[in-house]
Amino acid sequence: MLVRLGDHLGRNPVAYPQLSFIHNPRPVVGRIVSYAASVRLRILDREGIGATMSRVSKWIAGCFFWAFVLFVLAVLLTILFQ
């Protein structure tokens, strides 16, 4: 299971066994990746891309909110314990 670099770059073929996993993944990894992609597509089909993006943006906004709360708390504690 060797990859010939020349097949991809148009040079003289040089065998790189360490690249064989990248270009020709094991069947188990391929099955896991394809299953995850199909599940993700089914979720997008059911909810629509807008609902998914809305959920992601709410999660990001929540992260920024809690980061701001922790920052304000740190400033207040710094002022209190000077």
C-alpha positions in Angstrom: 0.0 0.0 0.0 2.5 2.6 -1.1 1.7 6.0 -2.6 3.8 7.2 -5.5 4.5 10.9 -5.1 5.1 11.2 -8.8 1.5 10.2 -9.5 0.3 13.3 -7.7 3.0 15.8 -8.5 4.0 14.8 -12.0 7.6 14.0 -11.1 9.5 10.7 -11.1 7.6 8.4 -8.9 9.1 8.1 -5.4 7.5 5.7 -2.9 6.5 7.3 0.4 5.0 4.6 2.7 4.2 7.2 5.4 1.8 8.9 3.0 -0.2 5.7 2.3 -2.5 6.3 5.3 -3.3 9.8 4.1 -4.2 9.0 0.5 -5.6 5.5 1.1 -7.1 5.4 4.6 -7.9 2.1 6.2 -11.5 0.9 5.6 -12.5 1.4 9.2 -11.5 5.0 9.2 -13.3 5.5 5.9 -16.5 4.0 7.2 -16.4 6.1 10.3 -15.8 9.3 8.3 -18.6 8.5 5.8 -21.0 7.6 8.6 -20.3 10.9 10.4 -20.8 12.8 7.2 -24.1 11.1 6.5 -25.4 11.8 10.0 -24.4 15.4 9.7 -26.1 15.7 6.3 -29.3 14.1 7.7 -29.2 16.7 10.6 -28.8 19.5 8.1 -31.6 18.2 6.0 -34.0 17.9 8.9 -33.2 21.2 10.5 -32.1 23.3 7.6 -28.8 25.2 7.4 -30.3 28.3 9.1 -31.2 26.4 12.2 -27.8 24.8 12.5 -26.0 28.2 12.0 -28.3 29.8 14.5 -27.4 27.1 17.0 -23.7 27.6 16.4 -24.0 31.4 16.6 -25.9 31.1 19.9 -23.1 28.8 21.3 -20.4 31.3 20.2 -22.4 34.2 21.7 -22.7 32.2 24.9 -18.9 31.7 25.0 -18.3 35.4 24.6 -20.9 36.3 27.3 -19.3 34.0 29.9 -15.8 35.2 28.9 -17.1 38.8 29.6 -18.7 37.8 32.9 -15.4 36.1 34.0 -13.4 39.2 33.0 -15.7 41.5 35.0 -15.5 39.2 37.9 -11.7 39.1 37.7 -11.5 42.9 37.6 -13.8 43.2 40.6 -11.8 40.7 42.6 -8.6 42.5 41.7 -10.0 45.8 42.9 -11.4 44.2 46.1 -8.1 42.5 47.1 -5.6 45.2 46.3 
